[in-house]
Amino acid sequence: MEQKIRCDLNMGDNLRRLRLDHKISQEKLCAELQRRGCDIGRSTYAKYEAGELNIKASVLVELHRIYDCSYEDFFAGIGNKE
């Protein structure tokens, strides 16, 4: 059962940007994540991007591998005081 935890800092915009930069739909991304062992559906992933649900570390690790990006890319601009 997916459990909603109190949201902290939101990385949803970065998740969306990375996905769009790689020209992949949420459905295709979730299919690839499932193929790699992450039990995640499109509606759950959409909540990650919307900032309604905190992302699991296991999903973040697989996204790092899929996108071949640095972990800093997921946290870009988060927590900056401007």
C-alpha positions in Angstrom: 0.0 0.0 0.0 1.3 3.4 -1.0 1.6 5.7 2.0 1.4 9.4 1.8 3.9 11.1 4.0 4.0 14.7 4.9 5.7 16.4 2.0 9.0 18.1 2.6 10.8 19.9 -0.2 9.3 19.4 -3.7 11.4 18.0 -6.5 8.4 17.5 -8.8 9.4 20.2 -11.2 12.8 18.6 -11.6 11.3 15.2 -12.1 9.0 16.6 -14.8 11.9 18.5 -16.5 14.1 15.5 -16.6 11.4 13.3 -18.0 10.5 15.8 -20.7 14.1 16.4 -21.6 14.3 12.7 -22.3 11.1 12.8 -24.3 9.4 10.1 -22.4 5.8 9.9 -21.2 4.9 9.1 -17.7 3.4 5.7 -18.8 6.5 4.7 -20.7 8.7 5.8 -17.8 6.7 3.8 -15.3 6.8 0.7 -17.6 10.6 1.0 -17.6 10.7 1.5 -13.8 8.5 -1.6 -13.4 10.8 -3.6 -15.7 13.6 -2.6 -13.4 11.8 -3.8 -10.3 10.1 -0.6 -9.1 6.4 -1.3 -8.4 5.0 2.1 -9.5 2.0 3.1 -11.5 1.5 6.2 -13.6 -0.9 7.8 -11.1 1.7 7.5 -8.3 4.4 8.9 -10.5 2.1 11.8 -11.4 1.8 12.6 -7.7 5.6 12.7 -7.4 5.7 15.3 -10.2 2.8 17.2 -8.6 4.5 17.3 -5.2 1.7 15.4 -3.6 3.8 12.4 -2.7 7.4 12.0 -1.7 9.5 9.9 -4.0 10.9 6.6 -2.8 14.7 6.3 -2.7 14.6 3.1 -4.8 12.7 5.0 -7.6 15.2 7.9 -7.4 18.1 5.5 -7.9 16.5 3.9 -10.9 15.6 7.4 -12.4 19.3 8.3 -11.9 20.3 5.2 -13.9 17.6 5.8 -16.6 18.5 9.5 -17.2 22.2 9.0 -16.6 22.2 12.2 -14.7 23.7 13.4 -11.4 21.7 13.2 -8.2 22.1 17.0 -8.0 19.8 17.3 -11.1 17.0 16.0 -8.9 17.6 18.7 -6.3 18.4 21.7 -8.5 17.0 24.9 -7.0 15.5 23.2 -4.0 16.0 25.0 -0.8 17.7 28.0 -2.4 16.7 31.2 -0.7 16.3 34.0 -3.2 
